[in-house]
């Protein structure tokens, strides 16, 4: 399980490119409430999670 809290895309990218320093995970708690500056495609591909969960609320989280 990985929870990167409020880490943004640039720092996430540094964890997985050019080398994946984390590896695959079973559960990914989506970073920063799912806002579009976090959860980069590179990170999700590198983590290869089986399940992703996003914290969300009435005024924050999950942008499409």
Residue pairs with C-beta under 8 A, 6 or more apart in sequence:
1 25
1 26
1 27
1 28
1 29
2 22
2 25
2 27
2 28
2 29
2 47
2 49
3 29
4 12
4 29
4 31
4 38
5 31
5 32
6 31
6 32
6 38
7 31
7 32
7 38
8 31
8 32
8 37
8 38
9 37
9 38
9 39
9 40
9 43
12 31
12 38
12 39
12 40
12 42
12 43
13 40
13 42
13 43
15 21
15 22
15 43
15 46
16 22
16 42
16 43
16 46
16 47
17 42
17 46
20 46
22 46
22 47
23 47
24 47
24 48
24 49
25 47
25 48
25 49
26 49
26 50
26 51
27 49
27 50
27 51
27 52
27 53
28 44
28 47
28 49
28 51
28 52
28 53
29 52
29 53
29 54
29 55
30 38
30 39
30 52
30 53
30 54
30 55
31 38
31 39
31 43
32 38
32 39
33 54
33 55
33 56
33 57
33 60
33 61
33 62
34 54
34 55
34 56
34 61
34 62
34 63
35 60
35 61
35 63
36 63
44 52
54 61
54 62
55 61
56 62
